[in-house]
Amino acid sequence: MRFLAVTDFHGNYDKAIDILHKAGAGGNPPGVDGTLIAGDLTEFGPVEKAKQIIDMLPRPILAVPGNCDPKEIVRLLEREDVCLHRERITFDGITFVGIGGSNPTPFGTPFELSEDEIRKTLEELVKGVKGPMVLISHAPPKGYQDRIPNGVHVGSEAVAQLGPKFKVIVCGHIHEDPGISKMGDTIVVNPGVASEGNAAIVEIDEKGNAKAELIKG
C-alpha cells in the first residue's frame, strides 16, 4: 500500500495541488492508495475550514487532529469518515492506529494531552493486534524528528515508549525537524510543513516491509 503523508497545513492549503502533483496523487485514479494526515489541519480553527483540505486529498483518508486544532475538529473528522483519533482500522492486514493532539507544550495550545493519557490510549489501541501496525500521531516520539532549534527534544515520551510496536510512525508537530529516522526497526517519518509544500510517501506491505521518502516543497 502506498500512502501520501501530510501534516501541519495550519489552514494554508495553497501548496496542496503541488504536493499531489509531485506525489503522483493528482490523477484519476490517484497514484496512492490513500492519505495519512498527522494533524494541524487548521490554525486554531475554524473547524469547518478543515473540510477544504479533506476534499482535496485522495481517499481513504486517515486523519488525527493536531495541538493547534480545536478539539471540536474531531466531530468534523468523524462526519467526514476520516477520523483515526483514538481509533484503529485495518486495511489489507495492516492496522492503522491514531492519536491526535500533542504532549503538553509551554504554549497552552487547544489540543494537548498528558503523557499518561497518550500512553493509556495507545496501550488500549494496540491490545490484541497481531499483524503489522502503523501509528499516525501528531506528536513525534521523544528523540526522533522532534528537535527544536536549541537542540532540545520535545516529542512525546509515551509515543517513544510504545513506538517499537509499530512498523511506521507518521508524525508532525515539530516544524524544525522534518525527516526520516529509525527507532530500531521502526521508521519514523515527519513529512515537514505541508503549507510549505512538504509531504512524504509511505509504503508498507502486508508483511510489514516499509519504506518512506520525502517530498520537498
Summary of the structure (lengths in Angstrom):
residues: 217
radius of gyration: 15.3
end to end distance: 23.6
largest distance: 44.3
contacts: 823
relative contact order: 0.18
helix: 22%
strand: 27%
